[in-house]
Amino acid sequence: MIDGIIERPSPNFDARKLPITLLVLHYTGMTDAASAIDRLTDPAAKVSSHYLITEDGAIVRLVDEDKRAWHAGNAHWRGIDDVNSASIGIELVNPGHEHGYRPFAEPQMQALLPLMADIVGRHGITRGNIVGHSDVAPARKDDPGELFDWERLAKVRLALPRPHRHLTDPLWSDASFLLALERFGYQVVDAKAAVRAFQRRFRPANVDGIIDGECRAMLLSLLTGGDKGAEARQARG
């Protein structure tokens, strides 16, 4: 376990109904850490997370991991509809898109990595199940957003990397792309929102909600093992 965690227990939790298989990252979307902590511990707000990390790198525990925190809301990932029951939620203090969205602070990222590694190691969470709030609730949420450094996490195997090499456009129709996106894990009831969530996660420089050749190629790569899978297929000829 990580040392130096600050305890600020929230009353907003209940019993889990599923084993822990997911880790969901959020931003707070509020002006400062104090406001976010106050809301996450307010019984009337009915929201919480397991952890919160301030911009100066302090880790605050709000809900014990064996309890179901209320962080994901109406969400879905890889066949799981009760994402709260199956996940650990981490809130990163950041004003978000409504209050002056900015890059995540270096001390915050330095605190996040060992916390994630500890959680993932203890629960056996796979990289494909380390997601953002926008991944599990694409029609409602944008966080942690396009400024979050997923590639930094991927370099230490705490997230799936963005496919870069040997990308081939499979020329799927839009309907076929959405079926593939659903197979990967997204809920596609709101198609454009699902595409934007995929782009925000894997192509943050261009989040336009339009299915194009690059999106198709990246999704194909992810479904077939990423860059290493592509290299293996190329080697086989």
HUDARA-V762554 format. One record per residue. RES is the residue in three letters. SS is DSSP state (@ for helix, = for strand, . for the rest). OMEGA is omega in whole degrees, 0 to 359 (none if undefined). BURIAL is # if it has 9 or more other ideal C-beta (glycine too) atoms within 8 Angstrom, else .. Layout:
BEGIN
res: [RES | RES]
ss: [SS | SS]
omega: [OMEGA | OMEGA]
burial: [BURIAL | BURIAL]
END
This chain:
BEGIN
res: [MET | ILE | ASP | GLY | ILE | ILE | GLU | ARG | PRO | SER | PRO | ASN | PHE | ASP | ALA | ARG | LYS | LEU | PRO | ILE | THR | LEU | LEU | VAL | LEU | HIS | TYR | THR | GLY | MET | THR | ASP | ALA | ALA | SER | ALA | ILE | ASP | ARG | LEU | THR | ASP | PRO | ALA | ALA | LYS | VAL | SER | SER | HIS | TYR | LEU | ILE | THR | GLU | ASP | GLY | ALA | ILE | VAL | ARG | LEU | VAL | ASP | GLU | ASP | LYS | ARG | ALA | TRP | HIS | ALA | GLY | ASN | ALA | HIS | TRP | ARG | GLY | ILE | ASP | ASP | VAL | ASN | SER | ALA | SER | ILE | GLY | ILE | GLU | LEU | VAL | ASN | PRO | GLY | HIS | GLU | HIS | GLY | TYR | ARG | PRO | PHE | ALA | GLU | PRO | GLN | MET | GLN | ALA | LEU | LEU | PRO | LEU | MET | ALA | ASP | ILE | VAL | GLY | ARG | HIS | GLY | ILE | THR | ARG | GLY | ASN | ILE | VAL | GLY | HIS | SER | ASP | VAL | ALA | PRO | ALA | ARG | LYS | ASP | ASP | PRO | GLY | GLU | LEU | PHE | ASP | TRP | GLU | ARG | LEU | ALA | LYS | VAL | ARG | LEU | ALA | LEU | PRO | ARG | PRO | HIS | ARG | HIS | LEU | THR | ASP | PRO | LEU | TRP | SER | ASP | ALA | SER | PHE | LEU | LEU | ALA | LEU | GLU | ARG | PHE | GLY | TYR | GLN | VAL | VAL | ASP | ALA | LYS | ALA | ALA | VAL | ARG | ALA | PHE | GLN | ARG | ARG | PHE | ARG | PRO | ALA | ASN | VAL | ASP | GLY | ILE | ILE | ASP | GLY | GLU | CYS | ARG | ALA | MET | LEU | LEU | SER | LEU | LEU | THR | GLY | GLY | ASP | LYS | GLY | ALA | GLU | ALA | ARG | GLN | ALA | ARG | GLY]
ss: [. | . | . | . | . | = | = | . | . | . | . | . | = | = | = | . | . | . | . | . | . | = | = | = | = | = | = | . | . | . | . | . | @ | @ | @ | @ | @ | @ | @ | @ | . | . | . | . | . | . | . | . | . | . | = | = | = | . | . | . | . | . | = | = | = | . | . | . | . | . | = | = | = | . | . | . | . | . | . | . | = | . | . | = | . | . | @ | @ | @ | @ | = | = | = | = | = | = | . | . | . | . | . | . | . | . | . | . | . | . | . | @ | @ | @ | @ | @ | @ | @ | @ | @ | @ | @ | @ | @ | @ | @ | @ | @ | @ | . | . | . | @ | @ | @ | = | = | = | @ | @ | @ | @ | . | . | . | . | . | . | . | . | . | . | . | . | . | @ | @ | @ | @ | @ | @ | . | . | . | . | . | . | . | . | . | . | . | . | . | . | . | . | . | . | @ | @ | @ | @ | @ | @ | @ | @ | @ | @ | @ | . | . | . | . | . | . | @ | @ | @ | @ | @ | @ | @ | @ | @ | @ | @ | @ | . | . | . | . | . | . | . | . | . | . | @ | @ | @ | @ | @ | @ | @ | @ | @ | @ | @ | . | . | @ | @ | @ | @ | @ | @ | @ | @ | @ | @ | @ | .]
omega: [181 | 178 | 172 | 180 | 178 | 181 | 172 | 188 | 175 | 175 | 188 | 177 | 171 | 186 | 174 | 175 | 183 | 173 | 181 | 179 | 184 | 169 | 184 | 180 | 182 | 156 | 184 | 181 | 179 | 190 | 180 | 183 | 183 | 179 | 180 | 180 | 179 | 181 | 183 | 178 | 180 | 180 | 182 | 183 | 179 | 173 | 179 | 170 | 178 | 182 | 170 | 178 | 180 | 181 | 176 | 171 | 176 | 179 | 180 | 175 | 182 | 182 | 177 | 185 | 181 | 178 | 180 | 176 | 186 | 187 | 188 | 182 | 178 | 190 | 183 | 172 | 174 | 176 | 180 | 178 | 176 | 184 | 179 | 181 | 187 | 192 | 163 | 180 | 177 | 176 | 175 | 180 | 179 | 183 | 177 | 187 | 183 | 188 | 178 | 181 | 181 | 177 | 181 | 188 | 181 | 178 | 179 | 179 | 179 | 177 | 183 | 188 | 179 | 177 | 178 | 181 | 179 | 181 | 182 | 180 | 182 | 185 | 179 | 181 | 181 | 182 | 179 | 179 | 170 | 193 | 172 | 178 | 180 | 177 | 185 | 178 | 189 | 181 | 185 | 193 | 178 | 189 | 4 | 169 | 188 | 177 | 179 | 188 | 178 | 182 | 177 | 177 | 182 | 181 | 177 | 174 | 175 | 175 | 173 | 178 | 172 | 176 | 182 | 191 | 174 | 180 | 180 | 179 | 180 | 177 | 175 | 166 | 178 | 179 | 179 | 177 | 181 | 175 | 178 | 178 | 176 | 177 | 180 | 177 | 186 | 167 | 188 | 178 | 172 | 190 | 183 | 178 | 179 | 178 | 178 | 178 | 177 | 179 | 181 | 181 | 189 | 176 | 189 | 180 | 183 | 181 | 185 | 179 | 182 | 177 | 180 | 184 | 180 | 178 | 179 | 181 | 180 | 181 | 176 | 180 | 180 | 181 | 183 | 172 | 176 | 183 | 181 | 177 | 179 | 179 | 179 | 178 | 180 | 181 | 179 | 180 | none]
burial: [. | . | . | . | # | . | . | # | . | # | . | # | # | . | . | # | . | # | . | # | # | # | # | # | # | # | # | # | # | # | . | . | # | . | # | # | # | . | # | # | # | . | . | . | . | . | # | # | # | # | # | # | # | # | # | . | # | # | # | # | # | # | # | . | . | . | # | # | # | # | # | # | . | . | # | . | # | . | . | # | . | . | # | # | # | # | # | # | # | # | # | # | # | # | # | # | . | . | # | . | # | . | . | # | # | . | # | # | # | . | # | # | # | . | # | # | # | # | # | # | . | . | # | . | # | . | # | . | # | # | # | # | # | # | # | # | # | # | . | . | . | . | # | # | # | . | # | # | # | # | . | # | # | # | . | . | . | # | # | # | # | # | # | . | . | # | # | . | . | . | . | . | . | . | . | . | # | # | . | # | # | # | . | # | # | # | # | # | . | . | # | . | # | # | # | # | # | # | # | # | # | # | # | # | . | . | # | . | . | . | . | . | . | # | # | # | # | # | # | # | # | # | . | # | . | # | # | . | # | # | # | # | # | . | . | . | .]
END
